[in-house]
Amino acid sequence: MTDVLQRIVSRRVHEPGAIAEAAANRTRAGSPFNDKGRTMIIAADHPARGANAVGGNPSAMADRGELLERLCLALERPGVTGVLATADIIDDLLLLGVLGGKTVLGSMNRTGLAGSSFEIDDRFACYDAETIERMRFDGGKTLTRICLEDPATPSVLENTAKAVNELADRKLIAMVEPFLSTWSEGRVRNDLSPDAVIKSITIASALGRSSAYTWLKLPVVDDMERVLASSTLPAVLLGGEVTDPDKAFAAWQRALTQPTVQGLVVGRSLLYPHDGDVAKAVDTAVGLL
């Protein structure tokens, strides 16, 4: 991977316009779905919030060469439809030429840094709808944490609605990832009880002047049939960090039977599986679809 990284750095230094050129020449995905009618997106926007930990390794995702190698391996597996990431990572993948025919979703708000005192104040400082359209991507993703005790929450909701509007105006997917969150011992905790997830869904579903292009990115929790019944918006399931792969895969498989669920958007648990076998983890997830 060292030679690959050297080529990326050389092109960034001497040919910065190569990124836009690669985006312009990229073959776009005809659909967000694979041949089974499902979407399988690999997520890699965690480092932008300073969330580099996987398992007991606090800096697992901080090695960019290793992350890119794992991403390239995952993206080449059959049934994988695309990637979700910030510009720095997507630009690298464009230079590597691995995004042809893939769905590309740009992560839009990453300023709610993990562990910070301003974590809820998650401002939109990454991709915007104008750039997502210009780069010929397929949509944008927002992390929308709703903390009833934090005065930054109305701004988060307002800016999420603005992103939904601007993406919908361009007929691009607005993927909203909502959580009902609380402050506990100086840290933000997401409430993953079914009732809390339902409340987050009903709030997020209403944001913006149109829901025509809004998708939800949701955690797999208990009582998913009741949880998913709270909205008719298309949904994808997020993976999060998995401690018991067999249990997680079984939970994903059960949730995938619900009518609104279109597929999976999974990152760390597939890119950094416990046994280190990225291809096997990705193929197992694709098999659930």
Backbone bond lengths (Angstrom), bond angles and torsions (degrees), N, CA, C in turn:
res aa  C-N    CA-C-N  psi(-1)  N-CA   C-N-CA  omega(-1)  CA-C   N-CA-C  phi
1 M - - - 1.468 - - 1.529 111.58 -
2 T 1.343 117.28 -17.75 1.461 120.03 -178.62 1.514 111.56 -59.82
3 D 1.350 117.12 -44.47 1.462 120.74 179.14 1.519 111.30 -62.46
4 V 1.331 115.99 -38.98 1.467 120.55 179.15 1.518 110.17 -63.37
5 L 1.325 116.55 -45.54 1.462 120.23 179.19 1.520 111.23 -62.51
6 Q 1.317 117.05 -39.01 1.460 119.89 178.40 1.519 111.11 -62.67
7 R 1.332 116.08 -38.67 1.470 119.52 178.23 1.526 111.07 -66.93
8 I 1.331 116.42 -40.33 1.464 120.02 178.22 1.528 110.30 -61.70
9 V 1.331 115.79 -48.61 1.468 119.93 -178.95 1.519 110.69 -62.45
10 S 1.329 117.08 -42.08 1.466 120.21 179.92 1.523 111.40 -60.78
11 R 1.312 116.22 -42.26 1.472 119.06 179.97 1.527 111.17 -70.40
12 R 1.325 117.11 -36.18 1.467 119.35 176.26 1.536 110.70 -62.76
13 V 1.322 116.93 -38.39 1.457 120.94 -178.24 1.531 111.53 -75.06
14 H 1.335 115.81 -47.26 1.456 120.15 -170.43 1.529 114.60 -99.98
15 E 1.344 116.85 -21.13 1.469 120.58 -178.21 1.526 110.86 -136.33
16 P 1.318 118.82 59.27 1.469 118.86 -177.95 1.532 113.24 -59.38
17 G 1.319 116.45 -25.86 1.463 119.27 177.75 1.510 113.57 -70.62
18 A 1.342 116.96 -9.96 1.459 120.16 -179.38 1.524 112.38 -64.68
19 I 1.329 116.44 -26.28 1.470 119.12 179.82 1.526 110.50 -66.88
20 A 1.319 116.63 -49.87 1.466 120.05 178.34 1.525 110.79 -63.29
21 E 1.329 116.28 -36.96 1.465 119.87 178.62 1.522 110.92 -64.29
22 A 1.341 116.61 -41.94 1.462 120.03 178.22 1.524 111.27 -64.26
23 A 1.333 116.36 -38.04 1.470 119.73 177.75 1.527 111.00 -65.71
24 A 1.327 116.29 -40.56 1.464 120.34 -178.72 1.522 112.08 -67.48
25 N 1.329 116.50 -32.70 1.463 120.59 -176.61 1.526 113.46 -92.81
26 R 1.321 116.69 -5.55 1.466 120.51 -176.63 1.525 111.13 -68.08
27 T 1.315 116.38 135.54 1.464 120.92 171.92 1.520 108.61 -72.75
28 R 1.319 116.74 122.15 1.456 120.19 -178.20 1.522 111.19 -79.62
29 A 1.305 115.20 156.41 1.464 120.16 174.64 1.524 108.44 -69.92
30 G 1.298 116.65 136.45 1.456 119.08 177.25 1.515 111.99 -73.75
31 S 1.328 116.20 -19.69 1.461 122.09 -176.08 1.518 107.45 -159.40
32 P 1.338 117.88 153.88 1.472 119.04 174.42 1.518 113.38 -75.26
33 F 1.343 117.66 0.82 1.456 121.52 -172.58 1.527 111.82 -109.92
34 N 1.341 115.38 153.85 1.462 119.90 173.43 1.523 109.82 -88.28
35 D 1.332 116.48 -171.45 1.467 119.05 -175.06 1.518 112.95 -70.92
36 K 1.340 117.23 -6.92 1.462 121.39 174.55 1.529 111.64 -96.58
37 G 1.339 116.04 4.50 1.455 119.71 -179.56 1.512 113.66 76.43
38 R 1.340 117.17 23.82 1.464 121.98 -178.54 1.530 110.09 -124.88
39 T 1.326 115.43 156.04 1.459 120.11 175.70 1.528 109.72 -106.32
40 M 1.342 115.38 139.34 1.466 121.13 -179.76 1.528 107.33 -137.11
41 I 1.341 115.71 96.19 1.459 122.76 -174.52 1.525 109.30 -104.40
42 I 1.330 116.24 135.67 1.461 121.89 174.79 1.531 107.97 -95.19
43 A 1.334 116.42 122.02 1.469 121.76 -177.60 1.523 110.46 -95.61
44 A 1.339 115.46 136.02 1.477 119.76 179.48 1.518 110.94 -146.79
45 D 1.334 116.35 39.81 1.471 118.81 179.74 1.525 112.68 -101.74
46 H 1.326 117.55 7.42 1.462 121.11 -178.31 1.531 113.89 -62.18
47 P 1.349 119.76 -44.41 1.470 119.22 -176.28 1.529 113.80 -58.11
48 A 1.315 117.82 -28.03 1.465 120.15 -177.29 1.525 112.43 -65.23
49 R 1.329 118.06 -21.41 1.469 121.26 174.76 1.525 111.61 -96.67
50 G 1.324 116.30 8.68 1.462 119.35 -175.80 1.509 112.89 75.61
51 A 1.338 116.65 14.34 1.468 121.38 -179.51 1.518 108.72 -94.97
52 N 1.327 115.89 77.32 1.460 121.59 -175.27 1.518 113.70 -95.24
53 A 1.318 117.61 -5.70 1.467 120.88 -173.93 1.520 112.10 -77.64
54 V 1.314 113.91 143.55 1.467 122.13 169.01 1.516 106.59 -138.57
55 G 1.321 116.19 120.85 1.452 119.54 -177.76 1.521 110.75 59.56
56 G 1.304 116.89 -128.95 1.460 120.83 -179.10 1.508 114.14 -90.87
57 N 1.325 117.28 3.89 1.466 121.11 -179.57 1.524 109.30 -100.56
58 P 1.333 119.07 108.53 1.470 120.73 -175.20 1.522 114.30 -71.60
59 S 1.321 117.73 -13.16 1.473 119.55 -177.64 1.523 112.20 -127.64
60 A 1.327 117.03 28.02 1.468 120.82 -175.89 1.530 112.42 -57.07
61 M 1.331 117.29 -42.20 1.462 120.37 -175.63 1.524 112.56 -89.48
62 A 1.331 116.96 3.81 1.462 120.68 -177.11 1.524 112.64 -83.83
63 D 1.320 118.13 -14.61 1.462 121.30 175.59 1.523 107.75 -84.18
64 R 1.338 116.15 100.47 1.468 119.63 -172.06 1.529 112.07 -65.28
65 G 1.316 117.69 -36.96 1.454 119.09 178.65 1.513 112.15 -62.33
66 E 1.335 116.59 -43.96 1.457 120.42 179.11 1.522 110.97 -66.44
67 L 1.332 116.66 -40.86 1.463 119.98 178.41 1.528 110.62 -60.91
68 L 1.330 117.11 -45.53 1.468 120.16 179.78 1.524 111.31 -63.20
69 E 1.317 116.30 -39.47 1.464 119.77 178.88 1.524 110.43 -61.83
70 R 1.330 115.83 -43.56 1.468 119.67 179.22 1.530 111.05 -67.58
71 L 1.322 117.05 -38.57 1.459 120.37 177.74 1.525 111.57 -63.59
72 C 1.318 116.43 -44.90 1.462 119.99 179.69 1.527 110.70 -61.04
73 L 1.324 116.65 -41.17 1.461 120.82 178.33 1.521 110.49 -63.39
74 A 1.335 116.78 -44.29 1.468 119.92 -179.41 1.527 111.65 -65.62
75 L 1.336 116.83 -41.17 1.464 120.57 -175.90 1.524 112.75 -68.32
76 E 1.319 117.24 -22.65 1.463 119.45 -178.89 1.516 112.53 -87.58
77 R 1.335 118.13 -6.23 1.461 120.31 -179.13 1.531 110.43 -73.69
78 P 1.328 117.68 141.71 1.471 120.62 179.49 1.522 111.59 -58.83
79 G 1.317 115.62 137.63 1.460 121.15 176.87 1.501 114.73 92.44
80 V 1.346 118.47 -13.49 1.460 120.93 177.27 1.527 108.73 -78.49
81 T 1.325 116.03 127.23 1.468 119.48 -171.59 1.518 114.40 -102.08
82 G 1.353 119.08 -16.97 1.455 116.71 -178.56 1.508 114.41 176.33
83 V 1.339 114.00 -166.11 1.458 121.38 -173.69 1.522 109.77 -139.52
84 L 1.311 115.26 150.46 1.463 123.84 174.50 1.516 107.31 -125.97
85 A 1.353 117.17 120.15 1.463 118.90 -176.60 1.523 109.73 -163.88
86 T 1.328 114.95 176.33 1.464 122.40 175.13 1.525 109.06 -89.13
87 A 1.342 115.51 172.33 1.458 120.34 -171.31 1.517 113.26 -61.86
88 D 1.338 117.33 -38.08 1.466 118.46 -177.09 1.520 111.62 -60.39
89 I 1.335 117.09 -40.41 1.463 121.46 -179.56 1.524 110.95 -76.62
90 I 1.333 116.99 -44.71 1.462 119.26 -179.81 1.528 110.51 -63.37
91 D 1.331 117.58 -37.85 1.467 119.73 177.50 1.529 110.87 -61.00
92 D 1.337 117.27 -41.84 1.464 120.28 176.17 1.527 110.79 -60.56
93 L 1.324 116.50 -43.88 1.463 120.40 -178.77 1.523 111.35 -66.68
94 L 1.329 117.03 -34.33 1.463 120.30 174.84 1.525 110.70 -63.72
95 L 1.314 116.69 -44.29 1.464 120.43 178.72 1.525 111.49 -64.59
96 L 1.324 116.90 -29.80 1.460 121.11 177.66 1.529 112.35 -80.67
97 G 1.327 116.95 -11.74 1.454 121.02 176.19 1.512 115.29 71.31
98 V 1.339 117.35 31.30 1.463 120.10 -174.84 1.539 113.18 -106.38
99 L 1.329 117.47 7.84 1.465 119.52 -175.08 1.530 113.36 -105.23
100 G 1.314 117.45 7.71 1.463 119.50 177.37 1.520 111.53 -62.35
101 G 1.326 116.17 128.78 1.455 121.28 178.89 1.510 114.90 74.31
102 K 1.345 116.95 9.77 1.460 120.83 -178.66 1.532 110.98 -105.56
103 T 1.318 115.67 148.93 1.461 121.67 169.24 1.523 108.11 -72.43
104 V 1.331 117.01 133.39 1.461 121.38 179.36 1.524 108.47 -122.55
105 L 1.324 116.20 122.61 1.457 122.84 178.47 1.521 108.60 -116.81
106 G 1.334 116.65 126.08 1.449 121.23 -179.71 1.516 111.70 -91.73
107 S 1.326 116.52 129.68 1.469 121.34 177.52 1.526 108.63 -78.15
108 M 1.333 117.17 129.93 1.460 121.28 -166.98 1.523 114.99 -103.29
109 N 1.322 118.92 -35.53 1.477 120.35 -177.80 1.519 110.14 -128.25
110 R 1.335 115.49 116.88 1.463 121.40 -176.58 1.526 111.57 -134.89
111 T 1.328 117.59 16.47 1.472 119.05 -174.93 1.525 113.08 -86.16
112 G 1.319 118.13 -5.75 1.463 120.65 174.16 1.517 108.83 -80.48
113 L 1.319 115.76 73.44 1.458 121.17 -170.44 1.524 111.45 -60.29
114 A 1.316 115.57 138.98 1.462 120.96 -177.39 1.519 110.60 -59.21
115 G 1.342 116.41 126.64 1.455 121.97 177.70 1.508 115.37 83.00
116 S 1.339 117.86 2.04 1.468 120.40 -178.06 1.524 111.08 -84.31
117 S 1.338 116.15 162.88 1.468 121.01 176.65 1.527 111.25 -74.09
118 F 1.334 116.82 -14.15 1.469 121.84 -178.17 1.533 111.21 -113.07
119 E 1.325 116.40 27.51 1.467 119.97 -172.61 1.526 113.13 -60.58
120 I 1.318 118.29 -35.21 1.460 120.49 179.61 1.533 111.45 -71.88
121 D 1.320 117.42 -28.50 1.462 121.69 -178.66 1.531 109.25 -77.49
122 D 1.320 114.88 68.33 1.467 122.40 -169.48 1.523 109.58 -90.81
123 R 1.317 115.66 88.48 1.467 121.12 -173.38 1.528 111.81 -81.73
124 F 1.328 114.46 159.74 1.459 121.28 -175.16 1.529 108.94 -91.75
125 A 1.332 114.99 93.13 1.467 120.71 -176.46 1.527 111.96 -123.57
126 C 1.322 117.21 11.16 1.461 120.79 177.98 1.528 108.51 -109.08
127 Y 1.300 119.23 -123.80 1.466 119.89 179.13 1.525 111.03 -66.17
128 D 1.327 115.96 150.05 1.461 122.14 167.89 1.526 108.20 -122.81
129 A 1.327 115.78 167.14 1.462 120.23 -174.62 1.520 112.01 -62.29
130 E 1.330 117.06 -37.17 1.465 120.52 -179.88 1.536 111.17 -60.19
131 T 1.319 116.26 -45.09 1.468 120.30 -179.59 1.521 111.25 -69.78
132 I 1.319 116.77 -40.32 1.467 120.16 178.33 1.529 110.06 -58.50
133 E 1.314 117.02 -41.61 1.461 120.48 177.14 1.531 110.79 -67.36
134 R 1.318 117.13 -45.84 1.471 120.78 -177.09 1.529 111.22 -63.08
135 M 1.316 117.16 -36.24 1.461 121.25 -179.78 1.532 112.36 -81.31
136 R 1.324 116.81 -0.53 1.468 122.53 177.12 1.530 111.52 65.15
137 F 1.341 115.09 37.72 1.453 120.51 174.81 1.525 109.28 -87.92
138 D 1.320 115.99 -178.44 1.464 120.05 -170.22 1.516 114.75 -108.58
139 G 1.327 116.71 -9.97 1.459 118.63 179.32 1.510 111.53 167.76
140 G 1.319 114.41 -179.22 1.459 121.17 179.74 1.507 110.40 -131.39
141 K 1.327 115.29 157.46 1.461 121.62 -177.72 1.519 110.22 -123.88
142 T 1.321 116.48 137.52 1.460 121.91 176.08 1.521 110.39 -120.54
143 L 1.320 115.70 141.67 1.463 121.79 169.72 1.521 107.12 -98.05
144 T 1.323 117.01 117.08 1.466 121.68 -172.40 1.518 109.68 -122.37
145 R 1.350 114.91 92.10 1.458 120.38 179.06 1.526 109.31 -93.75
146 I 1.314 115.04 125.72 1.457 123.19 -173.90 1.517 107.57 -106.27
147 C 1.327 115.68 105.41 1.463 121.23 -177.56 1.523 108.28 -114.65
148 L 1.323 116.94 107.31 1.461 121.31 -172.98 1.523 112.69 -66.10
149 E 1.323 117.93 -16.61 1.460 121.05 -179.39 1.524 112.67 -99.95
150 D 1.340 117.56 0.70 1.467 120.76 -175.75 1.527 109.36 -112.35
151 P 1.343 118.19 122.25 1.462 120.83 -176.82 1.526 114.47 -67.55
152 A 1.335 118.00 -8.77 1.465 119.99 176.52 1.524 112.12 -77.39
153 T 1.329 117.79 -13.18 1.465 120.89 -173.87 1.530 113.57 -60.17
154 P 1.338 121.14 -43.96 1.473 118.52 178.53 1.528 113.43 -57.68
155 S 1.332 116.62 -36.97 1.463 119.54 177.55 1.520 111.04 -65.60
156 V 1.335 116.58 -40.12 1.461 120.76 177.56 1.525 110.35 -60.20
157 L 1.322 116.47 -45.06 1.459 120.75 -179.59 1.525 111.28 -66.14
158 E 1.332 115.93 -42.41 1.465 119.83 179.74 1.527 111.31 -62.78
159 N 1.317 116.89 -44.38 1.458 119.52 -178.62 1.520 112.59 -72.47
160 T 1.329 116.92 -30.32 1.462 119.14 172.12 1.520 110.15 -64.01
161 A 1.326 117.15 -44.21 1.460 120.94 178.17 1.528 111.12 -60.35
162 K 1.328 116.36 -39.97 1.466 120.12 177.98 1.528 110.48 -62.30
163 A 1.326 117.04 -42.97 1.467 120.53 178.22 1.527 111.00 -63.80
164 V 1.335 116.83 -42.92 1.465 120.96 177.15 1.525 110.49 -58.21
165 N 1.333 116.27 -45.61 1.464 120.54 -179.62 1.522 111.64 -61.88
166 E 1.334 116.44 -47.26 1.464 120.38 -175.01 1.523 111.51 -68.80
167 L 1.310 117.48 -34.09 1.460 120.18 175.66 1.527 111.03 -72.32
168 A 1.325 116.69 -43.33 1.466 120.03 179.75 1.524 111.28 -62.55
169 D 1.333 117.59 -37.69 1.463 120.79 177.61 1.522 111.38 -59.41
170 R 1.342 115.93 -27.09 1.471 121.27 -179.49 1.525 112.33 -99.89
171 K 1.341 116.17 6.52 1.464 122.60 -179.20 1.538 111.20 58.92
172 L 1.329 115.30 41.64 1.453 122.52 178.92 1.523 109.59 -115.25
173 I 1.321 116.66 148.15 1.460 121.84 -179.17 1.525 110.64 -62.64
174 A 1.321 116.09 132.17 1.465 122.76 170.53 1.517 106.82 -109.32
175 M 1.335 116.43 102.28 1.466 120.83 -177.05 1.529 108.20 -95.27
176 V 1.315 116.66 110.93 1.463 122.51 -175.72 1.529 109.13 -104.39
177 E 1.336 115.36 126.75 1.461 121.59 179.40 1.530 108.50 -109.62
178 P 1.350 118.38 95.63 1.460 120.62 -175.05 1.528 113.00 -95.90
179 F 1.320 114.51 146.93 1.462 121.42 171.68 1.518 108.45 -140.76
180 L 1.318 116.86 144.32 1.452 121.45 165.44 1.530 105.43 -89.67
181 S 1.333 116.61 117.91 1.456 121.39 -170.70 1.528 111.32 -120.24
182 T 1.316 115.35 158.13 1.468 121.40 176.83 1.525 108.75 -138.40
183 W 1.333 115.19 158.46 1.462 120.97 171.33 1.523 108.32 -90.50
184 S 1.325 116.10 130.52 1.464 121.10 177.94 1.521 108.73 -143.44
185 E 1.336 115.93 118.38 1.460 122.17 179.63 1.529 111.79 53.48
186 G 1.329 114.32 41.75 1.452 120.49 175.86 1.506 115.54 79.01
187 R 1.320 118.02 8.63 1.465 121.55 179.93 1.515 110.05 -129.10
188 V 1.332 115.78 153.09 1.450 121.55 175.99 1.523 108.98 -84.48
189 R 1.317 115.35 127.74 1.458 120.91 177.49 1.523 108.86 -119.90
190 N 1.326 116.70 133.82 1.454 120.73 176.33 1.519 109.69 -87.35
191 D 1.320 116.12 129.10 1.459 122.02 178.82 1.532 108.11 -81.74
192 L 1.328 116.28 111.87 1.459 121.10 -176.53 1.528 112.83 -102.53
193 S 1.322 116.19 20.22 1.465 118.89 172.42 1.528 108.48 -70.92
194 P 1.326 119.06 149.48 1.461 120.75 -178.69 1.529 113.60 -54.23
195 D 1.327 117.64 -43.44 1.464 119.67 -178.02 1.530 111.51 -65.14
196 A 1.326 117.32 -36.63 1.461 120.08 178.52 1.519 110.86 -68.66
197 V 1.314 117.75 -41.33 1.467 120.52 178.89 1.524 109.92 -65.45
198 I 1.325 116.76 -39.68 1.467 120.06 176.75 1.525 110.51 -60.10
199 K 1.321 117.09 -45.46 1.464 119.90 179.45 1.531 110.92 -60.71
200 S 1.331 116.80 -42.36 1.464 119.69 179.19 1.526 111.07 -63.34
201 I 1.323 117.26 -37.62 1.464 121.59 179.29 1.520 111.14 -64.84
202 T 1.333 116.65 -46.25 1.464 118.92 -176.89 1.527 111.82 -67.08
203 I 1.335 116.93 -31.86 1.468 120.40 176.36 1.523 110.27 -71.82
204 A 1.328 117.01 -49.04 1.465 121.10 -176.33 1.520 112.53 -66.06
205 S 1.331 117.13 -35.56 1.461 120.48 -177.35 1.522 112.49 -62.68
206 A 1.333 116.69 -26.09 1.467 120.97 -175.32 1.524 113.36 -90.10
207 L 1.315 118.54 -4.55 1.461 120.36 -175.64 1.525 111.12 -73.98
208 G 1.332 115.57 137.66 1.460 120.78 178.91 1.510 112.58 95.48
209 R 1.325 114.32 165.04 1.466 119.10 -178.40 1.522 112.83 -87.27
210 S 1.330 117.07 -5.54 1.460 122.34 174.62 1.522 108.21 -149.61
211 S 1.322 116.28 141.69 1.460 120.74 175.55 1.528 111.10 -106.73
212 A 1.329 116.58 11.43 1.466 120.81 -172.64 1.522 113.14 -60.07
213 Y 1.329 116.75 -31.23 1.464 120.31 -176.63 1.531 112.42 -115.17
214 T 1.336 117.13 12.23 1.454 120.93 -178.03 1.528 111.27 -86.77
215 W 1.328 115.17 128.56 1.458 122.99 170.35 1.525 107.36 -115.50
216 L 1.318 116.20 155.15 1.460 121.46 176.31 1.524 110.23 -109.18
217 K 1.318 115.92 139.87 1.468 122.38 175.04 1.521 106.32 -111.94
218 L 1.333 116.80 112.54 1.456 120.87 -164.79 1.528 112.49 -125.78
219 P 1.342 116.15 147.12 1.461 120.04 174.82 1.527 110.21 -75.32
220 V 1.306 115.53 155.40 1.468 120.92 174.16 1.523 107.42 -92.02
221 V 1.334 114.89 116.36 1.461 121.17 -176.84 1.528 108.84 -128.57
222 D 1.316 116.39 -176.62 1.460 119.88 176.74 1.524 110.35 -65.91
223 D 1.328 115.61 153.79 1.465 122.50 172.88 1.537 111.47 58.97
224 M 1.357 116.43 45.95 1.466 120.00 -175.07 1.524 113.46 -64.31
225 E 1.316 118.13 -28.32 1.459 119.26 178.37 1.526 110.34 -60.84
226 R 1.332 116.67 -44.47 1.466 120.46 178.19 1.532 110.95 -70.74
227 V 1.318 116.55 -39.01 1.465 120.35 179.13 1.522 110.89 -60.18
228 L 1.332 116.89 -48.81 1.460 120.91 -175.66 1.524 112.50 -74.39
229 A 1.319 116.84 -15.68 1.463 120.08 176.92 1.526 112.12 -74.26
230 S 1.333 117.56 -5.66 1.465 120.32 -176.03 1.523 113.61 -83.54
231 S 1.339 118.09 -1.74 1.462 120.57 178.62 1.522 109.57 -155.79
232 T 1.325 115.36 152.40 1.466 120.58 173.36 1.527 111.79 -98.24
233 L 1.336 118.23 1.74 1.457 120.35 -179.77 1.525 110.41 -69.56
234 P 1.342 116.84 144.54 1.466 118.85 174.58 1.522 110.49 -56.96
235 A 1.321 116.33 142.73 1.464 120.70 -177.54 1.523 110.00 -130.18
236 V 1.326 114.45 146.94 1.464 121.25 168.71 1.517 107.04 -122.72
237 L 1.309 116.02 151.50 1.450 121.59 -175.79 1.519 109.96 -98.02
238 L 1.336 116.09 132.10 1.453 119.57 176.75 1.520 109.35 -91.41
239 G 1.320 114.57 154.92 1.460 118.55 -176.26 1.511 113.81 -93.36
240 G 1.353 116.26 -44.39 1.453 118.86 -173.89 1.524 110.42 68.60
241 E 1.308 115.55 -169.03 1.459 119.56 178.84 1.522 108.91 -89.32
242 V 1.319 116.28 126.16 1.457 122.42 -172.71 1.519 110.10 -104.52
243 T 1.324 116.05 126.93 1.463 120.46 176.85 1.529 111.67 -97.92
244 D 1.350 116.43 -28.20 1.460 121.56 178.64 1.528 107.96 -125.65
245 P 1.336 118.76 93.38 1.466 121.14 -174.75 1.527 113.60 -56.28
246 D 1.317 117.81 -44.03 1.466 120.21 -177.75 1.527 110.76 -60.96
247 K 1.327 115.93 -43.91 1.462 120.16 179.29 1.522 110.79 -65.44
248 A 1.340 116.49 -41.19 1.468 120.27 -179.57 1.520 110.79 -65.24
249 F 1.335 116.73 -46.51 1.464 119.77 -178.95 1.526 110.93 -61.65
250 A 1.327 117.30 -38.61 1.459 120.49 178.63 1.527 111.07 -64.62
251 A 1.349 116.58 -40.70 1.467 120.73 178.44 1.528 110.64 -66.02
252 W 1.323 117.39 -41.65 1.463 120.41 177.14 1.529 110.52 -60.83
253 Q 1.318 115.45 -44.21 1.461 119.36 -177.22 1.527 111.18 -61.67
254 R 1.336 117.25 -41.37 1.465 119.93 178.60 1.524 110.81 -64.55
255 A 1.332 116.98 -43.05 1.465 120.27 -178.30 1.517 111.97 -67.92
256 L 1.328 117.28 -30.52 1.465 121.34 -178.87 1.522 113.11 -65.58
257 T 1.323 116.99 -13.84 1.473 119.49 179.03 1.518 112.30 -79.57
258 Q 1.330 118.36 -10.93 1.458 121.02 -176.94 1.529 110.85 -77.01
259 P 1.324 118.22 144.64 1.474 121.00 -168.59 1.524 115.38 -64.46
260 T 1.331 119.05 -27.89 1.465 118.53 -178.25 1.525 112.63 -83.35
261 V 1.324 118.19 -14.57 1.468 121.06 -172.92 1.524 110.61 -79.62
262 Q 1.326 115.54 124.74 1.460 122.13 -177.09 1.527 113.41 -101.54
263 G 1.326 117.47 -15.83 1.456 119.24 -179.18 1.511 111.87 159.09
264 L 1.327 115.36 -152.82 1.458 122.41 -173.36 1.521 111.29 -124.69
265 V 1.330 115.83 146.15 1.462 122.87 166.95 1.526 105.45 -127.94
266 V 1.327 116.34 104.86 1.459 121.03 -170.28 1.518 109.29 -131.27
267 G 1.326 116.16 142.02 1.447 120.36 -178.60 1.511 113.71 -120.96
268 R 1.345 115.43 -91.52 1.465 120.71 -169.84 1.515 114.16 -56.44
269 S 1.333 117.50 -39.70 1.457 119.42 -175.14 1.524 112.53 -67.25
270 L 1.335 117.62 -22.61 1.463 120.95 176.52 1.524 112.15 -96.90
271 L 1.329 116.52 -35.35 1.463 119.83 -178.93 1.526 112.36 -77.17
272 Y 1.348 116.08 -28.75 1.469 120.95 -178.43 1.527 109.72 -131.23
273 P 1.340 117.94 62.17 1.468 120.03 -179.45 1.528 111.03 -68.51
274 H 1.320 115.44 159.51 1.466 120.69 -176.05 1.526 112.07 -59.33
275 D 1.340 116.89 -35.62 1.468 118.81 -177.46 1.532 111.81 -90.70
276 G 1.341 117.76 -0.24 1.451 121.20 177.27 1.510 114.90 79.49
277 D 1.322 118.55 -1.07 1.468 122.13 -176.35 1.527 109.53 -94.05
278 V 1.325 116.20 91.76 1.460 121.34 -177.35 1.524 110.96 -63.17
279 A 1.316 117.42 -46.63 1.468 120.75 -177.80 1.529 111.17 -58.66
280 K 1.325 116.43 -43.28 1.469 119.73 -179.46 1.525 110.54 -64.58
281 A 1.350 117.42 -43.67 1.465 120.42 -179.49 1.528 111.32 -62.69
282 V 1.347 115.92 -43.40 1.467 119.82 -179.41 1.520 109.74 -66.46
283 D 1.318 117.27 -44.74 1.466 120.36 -179.24 1.528 111.27 -62.44
284 T 1.324 117.26 -36.69 1.469 120.66 177.50 1.516 110.20 -64.22
285 A 1.349 117.18 -44.44 1.459 120.86 179.00 1.527 110.84 -63.44
286 V 1.325 116.54 -44.22 1.475 120.05 178.13 1.514 110.26 -60.62
287 G 1.331 116.44 -37.89 1.465 120.48 -179.84 1.519 112.92 -62.31
288 L 1.322 117.43 -26.75 1.467 120.55 178.59 1.518 111.36 -68.75
289 L 1.331 116.63 -21.84 1.455 121.14 -175.06 1.525 112.11 -79.79
